[in-house]
């Protein structure tokens, strides 16, 4: 009895197995149908997405390879023309004992006449300037001209020296935020160092080495710029110099990802004058200005002085016989005593130049530097006794 039941169970198991096998014989056809549908793109977004993703990966890899190749090409072409600049001077301790002092920076070959461009602050106060080429050759350099206001200087080595090819200046007005850039220089004396980044912002205004002056049109970048990079070129991926690395913001003194370069367009405006004249003539209104703000006007109001605007530039005084004086712009007509100080008040408030609103002294300085030259006539809009009037001023040269 037991045996018959066991045999019956065996036969039932065999029959079930056969049914599963027979039913399974249809599965390959169903799978094949779904696969064919997916490849034909009829009804399988998952498969289509996978194919597209593969294409994107390939495109990204190709783009990365292209970017890498362009950076390498720029470095190979430009780095031989980047130089190391050594500033040697004499300093004195508190006992008036002299001791030698040395600083370094960067620069690059500007033309075939032996001219080298760098920052003014790299060579400031130098008794001797040495230029070390990428090949290790060292040459004494003469200072041709400098402009502390725009932090630019031109050096010259013996024109009979065979120099690397000069770098070519680009048009910095065509730059876009996000554009890739390359910086080459000698940070901490490490020659021919390359760093990369992007244009972080355009049209920045930074402080000038000259007191109470500003540099406009500066380029902000996140490319690593460290002490020793000053004066070196910032280039685009076509190999054009778009700026000269100049300053950083950093609590530690090393790169914090916020660096600034003097724009190529500023260089193109200033350097030819430095080579020809040794200096750059800066446009000048001939006024003693004071920036206005809501806090400044509130303070003046406490002393009973109304200037009629919370922004602009208050003219404290005009230089006798200067451009503003000749045009009829007025300075203060009375003096306000503020503690130990006597402040001329009651003068005109400059609110626009050539129709461009002026918020403060910084904006006025940057506008004049970037848009005018000595001898130009500008339309100056002022507030006088609560009314606007416009006068024509022919700019002089800043003394």
Buried (B, 14 or more C-beta within 10 A) or exposed (E): EEEEEEEEEEEEEEEEEEEEEEEEEEEEEEEEEEEEEBEEEEEBEEBEEEEEEEEEEEEEEEEEEEEEEBBEEBBEBBBBBBBBBBBEBEEEEEEEEEEEBEBBBBBBBBBEEBBBBBBBBBBBEBEEBBBBBBEEEEBEBEBBBBBBBBBBBBBBBEEEEEBBEBBEBBEBEEBEEEBBBBBBBBBEEEBBBBBBBBBBEBEBBBBBBBEEBBBBBBBBBBBBBBBBBBBBBBBBBEBBBBBBBBBBEBEEEEBBBBBBBBBBBBBBBBBEBBBEEEBBBBBBBBBBBBBBEEEBBEEBEEEEBEBBBEBBBBBBBBBEEBBBBBBBBBBBEEEBEEEEEEBBBBBBBBBBBBEEEBBBBBBBBBBBBBBBBBEEEBEBBBBBEEEEEEBEBEBBBBE
